[in-house]
Amino acid sequence: MSSPGPSHPLPLTRSLRRYLPTNPWKLLAILFALLNLKSLPFAWHLRLLHGLLLRTHTSRHRVAHSPGPRPLFAPIITTTRTSPLECDYNLHKSNSSYFSDFDVGRLHLLVALLGHGVNITAKELAASDSERGGNKGGFYVALGGVATNFKREIKPLEKVECWTRVLSWDGKWLVLGRRAGKGWWWGKGGEGVGKQGEGEEERPPVVYASAIAKYVCKKGRVTVPPERVLRASKLLPVRPEEVGKGNEEVVDADGEEMNGGGVAVDGVAAMPAAEAALDSVTPEKAEEVMGASVLSVDDGEGVWDWARVEKERLRGMRIAQVYSDLDGLSAEAPKHGSMVLGRS
């Protein structure tokens, strides 16, 4: 009776043996790196570069095929997972790591909406400066501040949807809203928030955190009003004659500040005062208002004319007005000679 021949490893096993190291410590190192890809050196920069390249094409396509104000308040959705290196001692996503994810989502939105307008505005200002021999600085969009509310913990490797959209703007600041959670989108072919896919039961969304950020457009030390960039991006409707010229003139760094962080041109507030149109919003209600405003605006029927855009802008200003009060904390520094608990 012949003895059975030697067993041969499967093709997949042979391939793994060929390409994977046999040292168990090397295998663990590779596994650790794969689980923490987004936390590796330069991974954040690569995520930003990917968003820049991807959304530059989106911006060109939008301007060429669907110009107009309809996408102005629409959110952009990015997804991510919490790597183990992002977790704190409670094995939850560290609060500080939210901001790197928020940076990626905000870049996606800004490039998709403003990429075309930034290029046009920068060229216009450069041509104007060359004629007058004025400001020689470059054009850039800078982050001016972020405020975040944390609602629930995020566990390791948990998938998160991040929604980012334009909330409002005034003579100086462009305000963006951001919300991290899951359950708002029903996947490819779904209809978005509050709509379930075929054969699925509607379930309430889970909210992990909400954030608000304000950006300023600069040409050197000169402030460029967001409205000018939005109009160059073909995102604003025609302004009615009775409303006035609006705020599209650049202002130097010594421009007069309005309540809420805007800039007045020639002593006249360029945008309508938000306070006159705001409902009573308290800090206790700010999270509720922000949560409702970050999600997609109901498109409904009708045209996005100037009145409708302005109404939505003022609605978003509710949150911006509440969170702008945080700027008062800069005056709360201890006086010289006062007691301190320690220094490290």
Contacts in CASP RR format, 6 or more apart in sequence:
PFRMAT RR
TARGET T0000
AUTHOR 0000-0000-0000
METHOD contacts of the structure
MODEL  1
MSSPGPSHPLPLTRSLRRYLPTNPWKLLAILFALLNLKSLPFAWHLRLLH
GLLLRTHTSRHRVAHSPGPRPLFAPIITTTRTSPLECDYNLHKSNSSYFS
DFDVGRLHLLVALLGHGVNITAKELAASDSERGGNKGGFYVALGGVATNF
KREIKPLEKVECWTRVLSWDGKWLVLGRRAGKGWWWGKGGEGVGKQGEGE
EERPPVVYASAIAKYVCKKGRVTVPPERVLRASKLLPVRPEEVGKGNEEV
VDADGEEMNGGGVAVDGVAAMPAAEAALDSVTPEKAEEVMGASVLSVDDG
EGVWDWARVEKERLRGMRIAQVYSDLDGLSAEAPKHGSMVLGRS
9 17 0 8 1.000
20 27 0 8 1.000
20 30 0 8 1.000
21 27 0 8 1.000
21 30 0 8 1.000
33 40 0 8 1.000
35 83 0 8 1.000
35 84 0 8 1.000
35 157 0 8 1.000
36 83 0 8 1.000
36 84 0 8 1.000
36 85 0 8 1.000
37 43 0 8 1.000
37 83 0 8 1.000
38 44 0 8 1.000
38 47 0 8 1.000
38 80 0 8 1.000
38 81 0 8 1.000
38 83 0 8 1.000
38 86 0 8 1.000
39 83 0 8 1.000
39 85 0 8 1.000
39 86 0 8 1.000
44 100 0 8 1.000
44 103 0 8 1.000
44 104 0 8 1.000
47 104 0 8 1.000
48 103 0 8 1.000
48 104 0 8 1.000
48 107 0 8 1.000
51 104 0 8 1.000
51 107 0 8 1.000
51 108 0 8 1.000
51 111 0 8 1.000
52 107 0 8 1.000
52 111 0 8 1.000
54 108 0 8 1.000
55 107 0 8 1.000
55 108 0 8 1.000
55 109 0 8 1.000
55 111 0 8 1.000
55 112 0 8 1.000
55 115 0 8 1.000
56 111 0 8 1.000
56 115 0 8 1.000
58 111 0 8 1.000
58 112 0 8 1.000
59 111 0 8 1.000
59 112 0 8 1.000
59 113 0 8 1.000
59 114 0 8 1.000
59 115 0 8 1.000
59 116 0 8 1.000
59 233 0 8 1.000
60 116 0 8 1.000
62 71 0 8 1.000
62 112 0 8 1.000
62 113 0 8 1.000
62 116 0 8 1.000
63 116 0 8 1.000
63 233 0 8 1.000
63 234 0 8 1.000
67 234 0 8 1.000
67 235 0 8 1.000
68 234 0 8 1.000
68 235 0 8 1.000
68 236 0 8 1.000
68 237 0 8 1.000
68 304 0 8 1.000
69 235 0 8 1.000
69 236 0 8 1.000
69 237 0 8 1.000
69 304 0 8 1.000
69 309 0 8 1.000
70 299 0 8 1.000
70 304 0 8 1.000
71 113 0 8 1.000
71 235 0 8 1.000
72 113 0 8 1.000
72 166 0 8 1.000
72 230 0 8 1.000
72 235 0 8 1.000
72 236 0 8 1.000
72 304 0 8 1.000
72 309 0 8 1.000
73 165 0 8 1.000
73 166 0 8 1.000
73 297 0 8 1.000
73 312 0 8 1.000
74 165 0 8 1.000
74 296 0 8 1.000
74 297 0 8 1.000
75 109 0 8 1.000
75 163 0 8 1.000
75 164 0 8 1.000
75 165 0 8 1.000
75 294 0 8 1.000
75 295 0 8 1.000
75 296 0 8 1.000
76 105 0 8 1.000
76 108 0 8 1.000
76 109 0 8 1.000
76 112 0 8 1.000
76 163 0 8 1.000
76 164 0 8 1.000
76 165 0 8 1.000
77 161 0 8 1.000
77 162 0 8 1.000
77 163 0 8 1.000
77 185 0 8 1.000
78 101 0 8 1.000
78 104 0 8 1.000
78 105 0 8 1.000
78 108 0 8 1.000
78 161 0 8 1.000
78 162 0 8 1.000
78 164 0 8 1.000
79 159 0 8 1.000
79 160 0 8 1.000
79 161 0 8 1.000
79 162 0 8 1.000
80 101 0 8 1.000
80 104 0 8 1.000
80 159 0 8 1.000
80 160 0 8 1.000
80 162 0 8 1.000
81 157 0 8 1.000
81 158 0 8 1.000
81 159 0 8 1.000
81 160 0 8 1.000
82 93 0 8 1.000
82 97 0 8 1.000
82 154 0 8 1.000
82 155 0 8 1.000
82 156 0 8 1.000
82 157 0 8 1.000
82 158 0 8 1.000
82 160 0 8 1.000
83 156 0 8 1.000
83 157 0 8 1.000
84 156 0 8 1.000
84 157 0 8 1.000
86 93 0 8 1.000
86 94 0 8 1.000
86 97 0 8 1.000
87 93 0 8 1.000
87 94 0 8 1.000
87 156 0 8 1.000
88 94 0 8 1.000
88 95 0 8 1.000
90 153 0 8 1.000
91 155 0 8 1.000
91 156 0 8 1.000
92 153 0 8 1.000
92 154 0 8 1.000
92 155 0 8 1.000
93 153 0 8 1.000
93 154 0 8 1.000
93 155 0 8 1.000
93 156 0 8 1.000
93 158 0 8 1.000
93 208 0 8 1.000
95 148 0 8 1.000
95 150 0 8 1.000
98 148 0 8 1.000
98 150 0 8 1.000
98 180 0 8 1.000
98 209 0 8 1.000
98 211 0 8 1.000
99 146 0 8 1.000
99 148 0 8 1.000
101 160 0 8 1.000
101 162 0 8 1.000
101 180 0 8 1.000
102 146 0 8 1.000
102 148 0 8 1.000
102 162 0 8 1.000
102 164 0 8 1.000
102 178 0 8 1.000
102 211 0 8 1.000
102 213 0 8 1.000
105 162 0 8 1.000
105 164 0 8 1.000
105 178 0 8 1.000
106 143 0 8 1.000
106 164 0 8 1.000
106 176 0 8 1.000
106 178 0 8 1.000
106 213 0 8 1.000
106 215 0 8 1.000
108 164 0 8 1.000
109 164 0 8 1.000
109 165 0 8 1.000
109 166 0 8 1.000
109 176 0 8 1.000
110 141 0 8 1.000
110 176 0 8 1.000
110 215 0 8 1.000
113 166 0 8 1.000
113 233 0 8 1.000
113 235 0 8 1.000
114 141 0 8 1.000
114 229 0 8 1.000
114 230 0 8 1.000
114 233 0 8 1.000
115 233 0 8 1.000
116 232 0 8 1.000
116 233 0 8 1.000
116 234 0 8 1.000
117 229 0 8 1.000
117 232 0 8 1.000
117 233 0 8 1.000
117 234 0 8 1.000
118 139 0 8 1.000
118 141 0 8 1.000
118 217 0 8 1.000
118 229 0 8 1.000
118 232 0 8 1.000
118 233 0 8 1.000
120 232 0 8 1.000
120 233 0 8 1.000
121 139 0 8 1.000
121 217 0 8 1.000
121 224 0 8 1.000
121 228 0 8 1.000
121 229 0 8 1.000
121 232 0 8 1.000
122 138 0 8 1.000
122 139 0 8 1.000
122 219 0 8 1.000
124 232 0 8 1.000
125 135 0 8 1.000
125 139 0 8 1.000
125 219 0 8 1.000
125 222 0 8 1.000
125 224 0 8 1.000
125 250 0 8 1.000
126 138 0 8 1.000
126 139 0 8 1.000
129 135 0 8 1.000
129 136 0 8 1.000
129 219 0 8 1.000
135 219 0 8 1.000
135 220 0 8 1.000
135 221 0 8 1.000
135 222 0 8 1.000
136 220 0 8 1.000
137 219 0 8 1.000
137 220 0 8 1.000
137 221 0 8 1.000
138 218 0 8 1.000
138 219 0 8 1.000
138 220 0 8 1.000
139 217 0 8 1.000
139 218 0 8 1.000
139 219 0 8 1.000
139 220 0 8 1.000
139 224 0 8 1.000
140 217 0 8 1.000
140 218 0 8 1.000
140 220 0 8 1.000
141 215 0 8 1.000
141 216 0 8 1.000
141 217 0 8 1.000
141 218 0 8 1.000
142 215 0 8 1.000
142 216 0 8 1.000
142 218 0 8 1.000
143 213 0 8 1.000
143 214 0 8 1.000
143 215 0 8 1.000
144 173 0 8 1.000
144 213 0 8 1.000
144 214 0 8 1.000
144 215 0 8 1.000
144 216 0 8 1.000
145 213 0 8 1.000
145 214 0 8 1.000
146 211 0 8 1.000
146 212 0 8 1.000
146 213 0 8 1.000
147 211 0 8 1.000
147 212 0 8 1.000
147 213 0 8 1.000
147 323 0 8 1.000
147 326 0 8 1.000
148 209 0 8 1.000
148 210 0 8 1.000
148 211 0 8 1.000
148 212 0 8 1.000
149 209 0 8 1.000
149 210 0 8 1.000
149 211 0 8 1.000
149 286 0 8 1.000
149 287 0 8 1.000
149 290 0 8 1.000
150 208 0 8 1.000
150 209 0 8 1.000
151 207 0 8 1.000
151 208 0 8 1.000
151 209 0 8 1.000
151 210 0 8 1.000
151 287 0 8 1.000
152 206 0 8 1.000
152 207 0 8 1.000
152 208 0 8 1.000
153 208 0 8 1.000
154 160 0 8 1.000
154 180 0 8 1.000
154 208 0 8 1.000
159 182 0 8 1.000
160 180 0 8 1.000
160 181 0 8 1.000
160 182 0 8 1.000
160 208 0 8 1.000
161 180 0 8 1.000
161 181 0 8 1.000
161 182 0 8 1.000
161 183 0 8 1.000
161 184 0 8 1.000
161 185 0 8 1.000
162 178 0 8 1.000
162 179 0 8 1.000
162 180 0 8 1.000
162 181 0 8 1.000
163 178 0 8 1.000
163 179 0 8 1.000
163 180 0 8 1.000
163 184 0 8 1.000
163 294 0 8 1.000
163 295 0 8 1.000
163 296 0 8 1.000
164 176 0 8 1.000
164 177 0 8 1.000
164 178 0 8 1.000
164 294 0 8 1.000
165 176 0 8 1.000
165 177 0 8 1.000
165 294 0 8 1.000
165 296 0 8 1.000
165 297 0 8 1.000
166 174 0 8 1.000
166 175 0 8 1.000
166 176 0 8 1.000
166 177 0 8 1.000
167 175 0 8 1.000
167 176 0 8 1.000
167 177 0 8 1.000
167 212 0 8 1.000
167 293 0 8 1.000
167 294 0 8 1.000
167 316 0 8 1.000
167 317 0 8 1.000
167 319 0 8 1.000
167 320 0 8 1.000
168 175 0 8 1.000
168 274 0 8 1.000
168 313 0 8 1.000
168 314 0 8 1.000
168 315 0 8 1.000
168 316 0 8 1.000
168 317 0 8 1.000
168 319 0 8 1.000
168 320 0 8 1.000
169 175 0 8 1.000
169 226 0 8 1.000
169 227 0 8 1.000
169 230 0 8 1.000
169 271 0 8 1.000
169 313 0 8 1.000
170 226 0 8 1.000
170 258 0 8 1.000
170 260 0 8 1.000
170 261 0 8 1.000
170 262 0 8 1.000
170 263 0 8 1.000
170 271 0 8 1.000
170 274 0 8 1.000
170 317 0 8 1.000
170 320 0 8 1.000
171 225 0 8 1.000
171 226 0 8 1.000
171 227 0 8 1.000
171 247 0 8 1.000
171 258 0 8 1.000
171 262 0 8 1.000
171 263 0 8 1.000
171 270 0 8 1.000
171 271 0 8 1.000
172 216 0 8 1.000
172 223 0 8 1.000
172 225 0 8 1.000
172 226 0 8 1.000
172 251 0 8 1.000
172 257 0 8 1.000
172 261 0 8 1.000
172 262 0 8 1.000
172 263 0 8 1.000
173 214 0 8 1.000
173 215 0 8 1.000
173 216 0 8 1.000
173 226 0 8 1.000
173 261 0 8 1.000
173 262 0 8 1.000
173 320 0 8 1.000
174 214 0 8 1.000
174 215 0 8 1.000
174 216 0 8 1.000
174 217 0 8 1.000
174 226 0 8 1.000
174 229 0 8 1.000
175 212 0 8 1.000
175 213 0 8 1.000
175 214 0 8 1.000
175 215 0 8 1.000
175 316 0 8 1.000
175 317 0 8 1.000
175 319 0 8 1.000
175 320 0 8 1.000
176 212 0 8 1.000
176 213 0 8 1.000
176 214 0 8 1.000
176 215 0 8 1.000
177 210 0 8 1.000
177 211 0 8 1.000
177 212 0 8 1.000
177 213 0 8 1.000
177 290 0 8 1.000
177 293 0 8 1.000
177 294 0 8 1.000
177 319 0 8 1.000
178 210 0 8 1.000
178 211 0 8 1.000
178 212 0 8 1.000
178 213 0 8 1.000
178 294 0 8 1.000
179 207 0 8 1.000
179 209 0 8 1.000
179 210 0 8 1.000
179 211 0 8 1.000
179 290 0 8 1.000
179 291 0 8 1.000
179 294 0 8 1.000
179 295 0 8 1.000
180 207 0 8 1.000
180 208 0 8 1.000
180 209 0 8 1.000
180 210 0 8 1.000
180 211 0 8 1.000
181 205 0 8 1.000
181 206 0 8 1.000
181 207 0 8 1.000
181 208 0 8 1.000
181 209 0 8 1.000
182 205 0 8 1.000
182 206 0 8 1.000
183 203 0 8 1.000
183 204 0 8 1.000
183 205 0 8 1.000
183 206 0 8 1.000
184 192 0 8 1.000
184 193 0 8 1.000
184 194 0 8 1.000
184 205 0 8 1.000
184 295 0 8 1.000
185 192 0 8 1.000
185 193 0 8 1.000
186 192 0 8 1.000
186 195 0 8 1.000
186 196 0 8 1.000
186 197 0 8 1.000
186 200 0 8 1.000
190 197 0 8 1.000
191 197 0 8 1.000
192 296 0 8 1.000
193 205 0 8 1.000
193 295 0 8 1.000
193 296 0 8 1.000
194 202 0 8 1.000
195 202 0 8 1.000
196 202 0 8 1.000
196 203 0 8 1.000
207 291 0 8 1.000
210 287 0 8 1.000
210 290 0 8 1.000
210 291 0 8 1.000
210 294 0 8 1.000
212 290 0 8 1.000
212 319 0 8 1.000
212 320 0 8 1.000
212 323 0 8 1.000
214 320 0 8 1.000
215 226 0 8 1.000
216 223 0 8 1.000
217 223 0 8 1.000
217 224 0 8 1.000
217 225 0 8 1.000
217 226 0 8 1.000
217 228 0 8 1.000
217 229 0 8 1.000
218 224 0 8 1.000
219 250 0 8 1.000
221 252 0 8 1.000
221 253 0 8 1.000
222 250 0 8 1.000
222 251 0 8 1.000
222 252 0 8 1.000
222 253 0 8 1.000
223 250 0 8 1.000
223 251 0 8 1.000
223 252 0 8 1.000
223 253 0 8 1.000
223 255 0 8 1.000
223 263 0 8 1.000
224 250 0 8 1.000
225 247 0 8 1.000
225 248 0 8 1.000
225 249 0 8 1.000
225 250 0 8 1.000
225 251 0 8 1.000
225 263 0 8 1.000
225 270 0 8 1.000
227 236 0 8 1.000
227 246 0 8 1.000
227 247 0 8 1.000
227 248 0 8 1.000
227 270 0 8 1.000
227 271 0 8 1.000
228 247 0 8 1.000
228 248 0 8 1.000
228 249 0 8 1.000
228 250 0 8 1.000
230 236 0 8 1.000
231 248 0 8 1.000
236 306 0 8 1.000
236 309 0 8 1.000
237 304 0 8 1.000
237 305 0 8 1.000
237 306 0 8 1.000
237 309 0 8 1.000
238 306 0 8 1.000
239 245 0 8 1.000
239 246 0 8 1.000
239 306 0 8 1.000
240 306 0 8 1.000
243 306 0 8 1.000
246 270 0 8 1.000
246 271 0 8 1.000
247 263 0 8 1.000
247 265 0 8 1.000
247 270 0 8 1.000
247 271 0 8 1.000
249 265 0 8 1.000
249 270 0 8 1.000
251 263 0 8 1.000
251 265 0 8 1.000
255 263 0 8 1.000
255 264 0 8 1.000
256 263 0 8 1.000
256 264 0 8 1.000
256 267 0 8 1.000
257 263 0 8 1.000
257 264 0 8 1.000
258 264 0 8 1.000
258 269 0 8 1.000
258 273 0 8 1.000
259 273 0 8 1.000
259 275 0 8 1.000
260 274 0 8 1.000
260 320 0 8 1.000
260 321 0 8 1.000
260 324 0 8 1.000
261 324 0 8 1.000
262 271 0 8 1.000
263 270 0 8 1.000
264 270 0 8 1.000
272 310 0 8 1.000
272 314 0 8 1.000
274 314 0 8 1.000
274 317 0 8 1.000
274 318 0 8 1.000
274 320 0 8 1.000
274 321 0 8 1.000
275 321 0 8 1.000
277 314 0 8 1.000
277 317 0 8 1.000
278 314 0 8 1.000
278 317 0 8 1.000
278 318 0 8 1.000
278 321 0 8 1.000
279 318 0 8 1.000
281 289 0 8 1.000
281 318 0 8 1.000
281 319 0 8 1.000
281 321 0 8 1.000
281 322 0 8 1.000
282 322 0 8 1.000
283 322 0 8 1.000
283 325 0 8 1.000
286 319 0 8 1.000
286 322 0 8 1.000
286 323 0 8 1.000
289 318 0 8 1.000
289 319 0 8 1.000
289 322 0 8 1.000
290 319 0 8 1.000
293 315 0 8 1.000
293 316 0 8 1.000
293 318 0 8 1.000
293 319 0 8 1.000
297 312 0 8 1.000
334 340 0 8 1.000
END
